[in-house]
Structure formats: C-alpha cells, structure tokens
Amino acid sequence: MISTFSHATAKRINWTAIKDSSIGTSVRGGDATGITRMADSPVAAREVQASDLERVFATMRSEFKSALSGLRRLMNIILLLAGLSLAAAIAGTIIAGTLRAIFGGMALSTVGVVALIDLLRRVARLGREQAMLELIPAKYELALSIAETSEDRRKVLNSLMKEMDSLH
C-alpha cells in the first residue's frame, strides 16, 4: 500500500525537479505498462543506462533530504512540547497531592495528558513520513543496483515515477 505525504511535507519537495531530471530517460506513455513503444523514438531506441537513472535518483535524494531536514526540526519541537506536556501532567498530580488543590491539579494533569496524547499522535505521523523520505530513495537505488538490463532499468524508472505521482 502506497501512502501519501502530508500536505506540508509534499509542499517542501520540488516534484517538478524530480520529473524534469527523468526527461530523456523515461519512456513512459499511455499504455498499461507505462512504456511508450515507439521504435523510431530516439529515447525508446537507446538503452537506459544506470548512469541515466543515477541523475534522477540524485535529484530525488536531494529533494527528499531537504524535506527531511525540515521534518526533523519539526519533530524536535514536537518532542520538546511533549516533554513539557508530560511535566505539566506530573506537576498537576503533585499539586493535587501535596497542596490539596484537587481541582487545579486535576485540571493541569488532564490538560497535560490530552496535549501529550495529541503530540504523540503527531510524532507517529511525522515518524512515518520520515521513514518514507529515507526508505523510498534507498528502495529504488537498491532496485537499480540489481537491474541488469536496459529493460530492467526502464521498469525501475517507471515504477519510481508511478510512485512519485501517487505521493503528492
């Protein structure tokens, strides 16, 4: 199952640069396989070399790394806020127990726990996006290293472009 990035993460990635880097390499078309079968086309006639795809993967890796750096900063901020929420929940418990301010302590603990739950949900979503940003380039680079023929490399590229289309 292919997931999609959040709107904020998708905006950080220059999808056009990734697609433009594949121009002249990809022989995608409208048929079911995604490959245009034009015998007279210079792109379709020449073999797709691994070096052709390395340029596409380098562009993708660069765009994903820039999105990943912003995501890591956001993750650090959210984890800091989660720590503060946990501290508020503990402080509410201490206030309720030692100062006998039951309602004030209970309210502070409740707010801290609710905020902590929401922040942990966001951390899980950001963690999934972070994993996708790191694993997608690695998956296709591994596939490229295994691909032996021009047709195999063409399939790797078409699979990459299909996944890029579905991510945003």
N, CA, C and O of each residue as an XYZ file, in Angstrom:
672
protein
N       0.841     -1.177      0.000
C       0.000      0.000      0.000
C       0.887      1.241      0.000
O       1.766      1.390      0.848
N       0.647      2.113     -0.947
C       1.426      3.339     -1.055
C       0.718      4.442     -0.283
O      -0.455      4.730     -0.522
N       1.430      5.042      0.628
C       0.881      6.156      1.392
C       1.223      7.454      0.684
O       1.986      7.476     -0.282
N       0.645      8.526      1.181
C       0.981      9.835      0.650
C       1.581     10.671      1.771
O       1.388     10.394      2.954
N       2.309     11.696      1.365
C       2.869     12.613      2.339
C       1.797     13.590      2.779
O       0.801     13.799      2.086
N       2.015     14.186      3.942
C       1.121     15.252      4.373
C       1.291     16.434      3.424
O       2.270     16.516      2.683
N       0.337     17.330      3.457
C       0.364     18.492      2.572
C       1.629     19.320      2.810
O       2.261     19.779      1.859
N       1.993     19.509      4.071
C       3.171     20.321      4.403
C       4.451     19.692      3.871
O       5.309     20.397      3.339
N       4.592     18.381      4.004
C       5.789     17.705      3.508
C       5.822     17.711      1.989
O       6.873     17.935      1.390
N       4.678     17.466      1.363
C       4.617     17.454     -0.100
C       4.986     18.817     -0.681
O       5.567     18.895     -1.764
N       4.649     19.895      0.038
C       4.986     21.237     -0.441
C       6.486     21.499     -0.384
O       6.996     22.309     -1.158
N       7.198     20.832      0.515
C       8.642     21.042      0.655
C       9.445     20.359     -0.453
O      10.618     20.676     -0.652
N       8.823     19.427     -1.173
C       9.519     18.666     -2.202
C       9.246     19.293     -3.561
O       8.094     19.566     -3.900
N      10.285     19.519     -4.330
C      10.153     20.067     -5.680
C       9.915     18.897     -6.640
O      10.857     18.356     -7.219
N       8.657     18.521     -6.798
C       8.285     17.369     -7.632
C       8.673     17.613     -9.086
O       9.029     16.675     -9.799
N       8.607     18.856     -9.525
C       8.944     19.173    -10.909
C      10.417     18.873    -11.186
O      10.746     18.377    -12.263
N      11.295     19.161    -10.249
C      12.722     18.887    -10.439
C      12.961     17.388    -10.597
O      13.781     16.970    -11.415
N      12.249     16.581     -9.816
C      12.408     15.130     -9.916
C      11.934     14.646    -11.284
O      12.616     13.854    -11.936
N      10.770     15.120    -11.717
C      10.249     14.691    -13.014
C      11.109     15.219    -14.150
O      11.353     14.504    -15.122
N      11.575     16.462    -14.044
C      12.410     17.032    -15.096
C      13.734     16.284    -15.232
O      14.273     16.180    -16.334
N      14.257     15.769    -14.140
C      15.525     15.043    -14.214
C      15.375     13.728    -14.959
O      16.365     13.146    -15.403
N      14.137     13.256    -15.097
C      13.923     11.985    -15.797
C      13.610     12.187    -17.274
O      13.501     11.209    -18.014
N      13.461     13.437    -17.720
C      13.171     13.690    -19.133
C      14.347     13.204    -19.966
O      15.504     13.480    -19.653
N      14.039     12.492    -21.010
C      15.083     11.927    -21.865
C      15.519     10.556    -21.416
O      16.187      9.840    -22.162
N      15.152     10.181    -20.213
C      15.482      8.858    -19.714
C      14.252      7.976    -19.713
O      14.296      6.823    -20.143
N      13.162      8.529    -19.228
C      11.931      7.767    -19.131
C      11.274      7.656    -20.495
O      11.291      8.598    -21.287
N      10.708      6.523    -20.749
C       9.956      6.317    -21.982
C       8.541      5.920    -21.606
O       8.013      4.910    -22.073
N       7.944      6.725    -20.760
C       6.615      6.448    -20.254
C       5.585      6.860    -21.277
O       5.802      7.777    -22.070
N       4.486      6.188    -21.248
C       3.428      6.510    -22.185
C       2.076      6.136    -21.629
O       1.915      5.960    -20.422
N       1.103      6.016    -22.513
C      -0.266      5.807    -22.081
C      -0.699      4.365    -21.998
O      -1.818      4.096    -21.559
N       0.137      3.419    -22.403
C      -0.323      2.033    -22.347
C      -0.241      1.503    -20.925
O       0.227      2.202    -20.027
N      -0.690      0.281    -20.717
C      -0.836     -0.265    -19.367
C       0.499     -0.387    -18.642
O       0.543     -0.269    -17.417
N       1.580     -0.620    -19.367
C       2.866     -0.796    -18.694
C       3.533      0.525    -18.390
O       4.482      0.569    -17.608
N       3.058      1.607    -18.991
C       3.675      2.900    -18.764
C       4.828      3.160    -19.708
O       5.494      4.190    -19.599
N       5.080      2.240    -20.638
C       6.204      2.386    -21.555
C       5.668      2.661    -22.950
O       4.815      1.923    -23.445
N       6.155      3.706    -23.582
C       5.768      4.014    -24.949
C       6.578      3.124    -25.879
O       7.802      3.054    -25.768
N       5.918      2.465    -26.769
C       6.592      1.563    -27.685
C       6.697      2.228    -29.059
O       5.967      1.885    -29.989
N       7.616      3.183    -29.165
C       7.831      3.877    -30.435
C       9.199      3.485    -30.937
O      10.212      3.933    -30.400
N       9.240      2.651    -31.966
C      10.512      2.140    -32.473
C      11.364      3.252    -33.053
O      12.592      3.174    -33.005
N      10.733      4.296    -33.605
C      11.509      5.355    -34.225
C      11.916      6.445    -33.234
O      12.630      7.375    -33.608
N      11.481      6.348    -31.992
C      11.830      7.352    -30.992
C      13.278      7.169    -30.554
O      13.680      6.055    -30.220
N      14.076      8.248    -30.549
C      15.470      8.110    -30.131
C      15.600      7.691    -28.668
O      16.561      7.018    -28.295
N      14.625      8.094    -27.833
C      14.686      7.715    -26.418
C      14.357      6.247    -26.258
O      15.030      5.528    -25.519
N      13.314      5.800    -26.955
C      12.914      4.409    -26.828
C      13.939      3.487    -27.475
O      14.101      2.345    -27.046
N      14.641      3.977    -28.515
C      15.584      3.136    -29.234
C      16.872      2.928    -28.437
O      17.488      1.866    -28.529
N      17.280      3.920    -27.665
C      18.536      3.763    -26.948
C      18.300      3.045    -25.626
O      17.197      3.041    -25.079
N      19.348      2.451    -25.146
C      19.238      1.728    -23.888
C      19.304      2.702    -22.722
O      19.997      3.718    -22.781
N      18.580      2.382    -21.675
C      18.620      3.191    -20.461
C      19.783      2.685    -19.620
O      19.782      1.548    -19.149
N      20.771      3.548    -19.440
C      21.967      3.191    -18.687
C      21.755      3.499    -17.205
O      20.928      4.336    -16.844
N      22.502      2.820    -16.371
C      22.415      3.068    -14.928
C      22.799      4.509    -14.609
O      22.232      5.111    -13.698
N      23.760      5.069    -15.351
C      24.176      6.450    -15.091
C      23.042      7.438    -15.377
O      22.967      8.493    -14.747
N      22.153      7.098    -16.334
C      20.995      7.951    -16.611
C      20.085      8.021    -15.386
O      19.589      9.087    -15.022
N      19.880      6.881    -14.769
C      18.977      6.833    -13.619
C      19.615      7.401    -12.359
O      18.911      7.896    -11.479
N      20.923      7.336    -12.263
C      21.593      7.887    -11.091
C      21.328      9.383    -10.959
O      21.227      9.894     -9.844
N      21.215     10.089    -12.082
C      20.904     11.520    -12.049
C      19.504     11.748    -11.467
O      19.297     12.657    -10.663
N      18.556     10.917    -11.880
C      17.188     11.026    -11.369
C      17.172     10.745     -9.867
O      16.542     11.470     -9.097
N      17.873      9.683     -9.458
C      17.894      9.325     -8.045
C      18.619     10.368     -7.208
O      18.234     10.615     -6.065
N      19.654     10.982     -7.753
C      20.369     12.037     -7.020
C      19.456     13.231     -6.791
O      19.460     13.821     -5.711
N      18.675     13.589     -7.804
C      17.728     14.699     -7.649
C      16.672     14.355     -6.604
O      16.345     15.176     -5.746
N      16.138     13.129     -6.681
C      15.123     12.711     -5.720
C      15.699     12.714     -4.304
O      15.068     13.212     -3.371
N      16.900     12.157     -4.149
C      17.525     12.100     -2.833
C      17.744     13.508     -2.275
O      17.527     13.747     -1.087
N      18.172     14.435     -3.126
C      18.396     15.816     -2.704
C      17.100     16.474     -2.253
O      17.071     17.127     -1.209
N      16.036     16.314     -3.016
C      14.744     16.907     -2.653
C      14.198     16.289     -1.368
O      13.666     17.001     -0.516
N      14.323     14.991     -1.228
C      13.826     14.328     -0.026
C      14.649     14.727      1.194
O      14.099     14.859      2.287
N      15.970     14.923      1.025
C      16.800     15.346      2.155
C      16.417     16.735      2.633
O      16.405     16.997      3.836
N      16.103     17.635      1.694
C      15.715     18.986      2.113
C      14.395     18.944      2.868
O      14.221     19.673      3.845
N      13.459     18.101      2.431
C      12.196     17.963      3.155
C      12.423     17.289      4.506
O      11.755     17.608      5.490
N      13.359     16.368      4.541
C      13.649     15.641      5.772
C      14.251     16.541      6.835
O      13.960     16.367      8.018
N      15.081     17.498      6.446
C      15.684     18.395      7.446
C      14.615     19.242      8.129
O      14.669     19.442      9.342
N      13.645     19.741      7.365
C      12.547     20.492      7.961
C      11.695     19.624      8.866
O      11.224     20.068      9.913
N      11.502     18.388      8.452
C      10.707     17.450      9.241
C      11.399     17.116     10.562
O      10.742     16.975     11.594
N      12.709     16.993     10.528
C      13.457     16.697     11.759
C      13.374     17.857     12.749
O      13.248     17.638     13.954
N      13.443     19.093     12.245
C      13.302     20.261     13.138
C      11.915     20.267     13.771
O      11.776     20.512     14.969
N      10.901     20.000     12.971
C       9.532     19.947     13.489
C       9.386     18.832     14.519
O       8.722     19.010     15.540
N      10.000     17.688     14.252
C       9.945     16.562     15.193
C      10.589     16.946     16.516
O      10.060     16.601     17.573
N      11.707     17.645     16.488
C      12.367     18.072     17.732
C      11.493     19.035     18.529
O      11.432     18.947     19.756
N      10.825     19.946     17.846
C       9.936     20.891     18.531
C       8.770     20.157     19.177
O       8.407     20.439     20.319
N       8.184     19.216     18.443
C       7.038     18.476     18.982
C       7.461     17.608     20.161
O       6.717     17.485     21.134
N       8.640     17.006     20.087
C       9.111     16.206     21.218
C       9.376     17.074     22.445
O       9.128     16.645     23.571
N       9.873     18.280     22.238
C      10.058     19.215     23.351
C       8.706     19.559     23.979
O       8.567     19.565     25.202
N       7.718     19.845     23.139
C       6.372     20.141     23.653
C       5.766     18.935     24.370
O       5.059     19.096     25.364
N       6.041     17.727     23.869
C       5.540     16.519     24.534
C       6.171     16.377     25.920
O       5.502     15.978     26.874
N       7.451     16.702     26.026
C       8.111     16.673     27.331
C       7.512     17.685     28.298
O       7.341     17.398     29.483
N       7.191     18.878     27.781
C       6.553     19.887     28.626
C       5.145     19.455     29.041
O       4.715     19.734     30.160
N       4.427     18.776     28.144
C       3.090     18.276     28.486
C       3.166     17.212     29.569
O       2.338     17.178     30.479
N       4.164     16.347     29.464
C       4.358     15.336     30.500
C       4.701     15.994     31.832
O       4.207     15.581     32.881
N       5.544     17.013     31.784
C       5.891     17.743     33.018
C       4.651     18.398     33.614
O       4.497     18.411     34.835
N       3.758     18.945     32.780
C       2.524     19.562     33.283
C       1.629     18.518     33.931
O       1.019     18.782     34.967
N       1.545     17.334     33.333
C       0.722     16.273     33.915
C       1.273     15.837     35.268
O       0.513     15.624     36.212
N       2.576     15.706     35.361
C       3.198     15.317     36.637
C       3.041     16.439     37.664
O       2.752     16.179     38.832
N       3.231     17.690     37.227
C       3.071     18.825     38.142
C       1.638     18.893     38.664
O       1.426     19.197     39.838
N       0.663     18.617     37.819
C      -0.736     18.606     38.264
C      -0.983     17.551     39.320
O      -1.723     17.784     40.275
N      -0.369     16.395     39.155
C      -0.505     15.332     40.147
C       0.141     15.744     41.466
O      -0.415     15.490     42.534
N       1.287     16.366     41.399
C       1.981     16.822     42.609
C       1.160     17.909     43.301
O       1.011     17.890     44.523
N       0.633     18.847     42.534
C      -0.188     19.921     43.113
C      -1.416     19.340     43.793
O      -1.776     19.752     44.895
N      -2.059     18.380     43.130
C      -3.267     17.776     43.712
C      -2.945     17.016     44.986
O      -3.720     17.037     45.942
N      -1.797     16.342     44.999
C      -1.447     15.524     46.158
C      -0.880     16.291     47.320
O      -1.233     16.004     48.464
N      -0.025     17.246     47.082
C       0.670     17.912     48.189
C      -0.010     19.195     48.644
O      -0.044     19.484     49.840
N      -0.546     19.960     47.719
C      -1.159     21.237     48.084
C      -2.662     21.129     48.312
O      -3.312     22.114     48.662
N      -3.196     19.976     48.121
C      -4.627     19.709     48.300
C      -5.499     20.571     47.382
O      -6.667     20.824     47.678
N      -4.925     21.011     46.283
C      -5.701     21.750     45.289
C      -6.138     20.734     44.232
O      -5.600     20.661     43.127
N      -7.139     19.960     44.633
C      -7.567     18.820     43.823
C      -8.012     19.258     42.423
O      -7.559     18.696     41.426
N      -8.888     20.251     42.347
C      -9.431     20.641     41.040
C      -8.369     21.288     40.148
O      -8.312     21.019     38.948
N      -7.537     22.135     40.735
C      -6.474     22.767     39.945
C      -5.460     21.745     39.455
O      -5.043     21.778     38.297
N      -5.071     20.850     40.331
C      -4.110     19.805     39.960
C      -4.690     18.845     38.935
O      -4.006     18.420     38.004
N      -5.973     18.507     39.124
C      -6.629     17.600     38.186
C      -6.759     18.256     36.811
O      -6.569     17.601     35.785
N      -7.078     19.534     36.794
C      -7.207     20.240     35.520
C      -5.855     20.301     34.805
O      -5.782     20.063     33.599
N      -4.789     20.617     35.538
C      -3.458     20.690     34.939
C      -3.018     19.317     34.423
O      -2.445     19.218     33.338
N      -3.277     18.276     35.183
C      -2.931     16.918     34.749
C      -3.708     16.523     33.502
O      -3.151     15.940     32.572
N      -5.000     16.843     33.485
C      -5.836     16.491     32.334
C      -5.363     17.206     31.073
O      -5.258     16.598     30.008
N      -5.080     18.494     31.200
C      -4.588     19.250     30.046
C      -3.251     18.678     29.568
O      -3.022     18.546     28.366
N      -2.390     18.345     30.495
C      -1.088     17.773     30.134
C      -1.216     16.440     29.423
O      -0.518     16.198     28.438
N      -2.095     15.570     29.901
C      -2.279     14.249     29.290
C      -2.913     14.373     27.907
O      -2.480     13.709     26.966
N      -3.938     15.221     27.777
C      -4.592     15.406     26.478
C      -3.592     15.960     25.454
O      -3.541     15.491     24.318
N      -2.807     16.951     25.857
C      -1.798     17.515     24.953
C      -0.751     16.468     24.595
O      -0.310     16.400     23.448
N      -0.352     15.653     25.564
C       0.644     14.614     25.323
C       0.123     13.584     24.318
O       0.858     13.168     23.422
N      -1.114     13.180     24.459
C      -1.696     12.212     23.518
C      -1.715     12.780     22.101
O      -1.349     12.092     21.148
N      -2.140     14.033     21.965
C      -2.176     14.657     20.640
C      -0.771     14.786     20.053
O      -0.569     14.519     18.868
N       0.180     15.184     20.855
C       1.542     15.343     20.358
C       2.161     13.998     19.979
O       2.898     13.917     18.996
N       1.875     12.958     20.731
C       2.402     11.632     20.385
C       1.779     11.120     19.090
O       2.445     10.419     18.328
N       0.536     11.448     18.827
C      -0.111     11.090     17.561
C       0.603     11.787     16.401
O       0.833     11.192     15.348
N       0.946     13.054     16.615
C       1.675     13.797     15.581
C       3.082     13.243     15.380
O       3.569     13.185     14.250
N       3.733     12.838     16.458
C       5.064     12.246     16.356
C       5.006     10.965     15.523
O       5.889     10.723     14.699
N       3.985     10.150     15.729
C       3.840      8.922     14.950
C       3.667      9.226     13.465
O       4.264      8.556     12.623
N       2.859     10.227     13.139
C       2.644     10.595     11.735
C       3.936     11.142     11.127
O       4.282     10.794      9.997
N       4.648     11.990     11.860
C       5.912     12.525     11.355
C       6.965     11.432     11.216
O       7.786     11.470     10.300
N       6.941     10.471     12.112
C       7.871      9.347     12.022
C       7.629      8.516     10.773
O       8.577      8.045     10.146
N       6.370      8.335     10.411
C       6.036      7.594      9.186
C       6.553      8.356      7.974
O       7.135      7.760      7.067
N       6.347      9.661      7.952
C       6.832     10.460      6.830
C       8.357     10.459      6.766
O       8.937     10.395      5.682
N       8.993     10.528      7.909
C      10.448     10.493      7.949
C      10.956      9.162      7.392
O      11.918      9.138      6.625
N      10.322      8.073      7.771
C      10.728      6.763      7.251
C      10.532      6.691      5.736
O      11.387      6.162      5.026
N       9.410      7.220      5.239
C       9.174      7.218      3.794
C      10.236      8.036      3.071
O      10.729      7.618      2.023
N      10.592      9.186      3.610
C      11.595     10.046      2.975
C      12.966      9.381      2.930
O      13.759      9.654      2.028
N      13.247      8.522      3.885
C      14.532      7.836      3.905
C      14.508      6.538      3.108
O      15.503      6.187      2.473
N      13.381      5.814      3.133
C      13.340      4.493      2.517
C      13.035      4.488      1.026
O      13.513      3.607      0.311
N      12.256      5.446      0.536
C      11.904      5.440     -0.883
C      13.150      5.561     -1.765
O      13.313      4.754     -2.680
N      14.041      6.541     -1.526
C      15.249      6.583     -2.363
C      16.098      5.314     -2.233
O      16.634      4.825     -3.227
N      16.221      4.786     -1.029
C      17.028      3.581     -0.825
C      16.437      2.382     -1.572
O      17.173      1.565     -2.124
N      15.117      2.285     -1.584
C      14.457      1.174     -2.278
C      14.778      1.180     -3.769
O      15.097      0.140     -4.345
N      14.692      2.349     -4.386
C      14.931      2.420     -5.828
C      16.418      2.359     -6.171
O      16.775      1.875     -7.245
N      17.276      2.828     -5.304
C      18.707      2.677     -5.550
C      19.114      1.212     -5.464
O      19.969      0.758     -6.224
N      18.507      0.475     -4.545
C      18.763     -0.960     -4.459
C      18.247     -1.665     -5.712
O      18.927     -2.527     -6.269
N      17.045     -1.298     -6.153
C      16.497     -1.898     -7.370
C      17.389     -1.597     -8.570
O      17.582     -2.459     -9.428
N      17.930     -0.392     -8.639
C      18.828     -0.037     -9.743
C      20.108     -0.868     -9.689
O      20.614     -1.293    -10.728
N      20.626     -1.099     -8.502
C      21.860     -1.878     -8.397
C      21.649     -3.334     -8.798
O      22.589     -4.008     -9.219
N      20.419     -3.818     -8.669
C      20.107     -5.197     -9.049
C      19.767     -5.293    -10.535
O      19.988     -6.334    -11.155
N      19.233     -4.220    -11.107
C      18.806     -4.226    -12.513
C      20.009     -4.473    -13.420
O      21.019     -3.774    -13.333
N      19.888     -5.472    -14.290
C      20.996     -5.829    -15.162
C      20.816     -5.327    -16.589
O      21.796     -4.984    -17.249
N      19.584     -5.279    -17.071
C      19.348     -4.911    -18.462
C      18.706     -3.535    -18.553
O      18.228     -2.978    -17.565
N      18.712     -3.012    -19.758
C      18.072     -1.717    -20.005
C      16.579     -1.794    -19.691
O      16.008     -0.845    -19.154
N      15.960     -2.894    -20.018
C      14.528     -3.061    -19.745
C      14.262     -3.072    -18.231
O      13.267     -2.515    -17.769
N      15.156     -3.710    -17.467
C      15.016     -3.701    -16.006
C      15.127     -2.284    -15.463
O      14.345     -1.880    -14.603
N      16.104     -1.528    -15.967
C      16.278     -0.143    -15.518
C      15.075      0.708    -15.903
O      14.661      1.583    -15.144
N      14.518      0.453    -17.074
C      13.330      1.182    -17.521
C      12.152      0.882    -16.578
O      11.378      1.778    -16.244
N      12.025     -0.377    -16.156
C      10.953     -0.745    -15.215
C      11.152     -0.063    -13.862
O      10.189      0.384    -13.240
N      12.401      0.015    -13.412
C      12.691      0.694    -12.149
C      12.285      2.163    -12.242
O      11.644      2.698    -11.338
N      12.666      2.809    -13.345
C      12.329      4.221    -13.526
C      10.818      4.420    -13.595
O      10.287      5.335    -12.966
N      10.132      3.589    -14.341
C       8.676      3.735    -14.451
C       7.993      3.490    -13.115
O       7.013      4.157    -12.783
N       8.504      2.542    -12.354
C       7.954      2.290    -11.020
C       8.185      3.490    -10.104
O       7.302      3.876     -9.338
N       9.380      4.076    -10.189
C       9.678      5.274     -9.400
C       8.735      6.411     -9.771
O       8.159      7.049     -8.890
N       8.572      6.669    -11.058
C       7.721      7.780    -11.487
C       6.264      7.542    -11.101
O       5.550      8.484    -10.758
N       5.824      6.294    -11.154
C       4.457      5.977    -10.737
C       4.287      6.260     -9.236
O       3.271      6.814     -8.815
N       5.286      5.874     -8.439
C       5.195      6.144     -7.003
C       5.263      7.628     -6.716
O       4.552      8.113     -5.836
N       6.105      8.369     -7.437
C       6.180      9.819     -7.252
C       4.828     10.471     -7.565
O       4.405     11.392     -6.867
N       4.154      9.992     -8.615
C       2.838     10.526     -8.964
C       1.812     10.282     -7.851
O       0.925     11.103     -7.618
N       1.950      9.141     -7.170
C       0.959      8.803     -6.143
C       1.248      9.481     -4.798
O       0.363      9.527     -3.943
N       2.441     10.001     -4.591
C       2.802     10.564     -3.291
C       2.308     11.973     -3.065
O       2.197     12.398     -1.915
N       2.015     12.697     -4.089
C       1.594     14.083     -3.867
C       0.277     14.380     -4.518
O      -0.218     15.503     -4.425
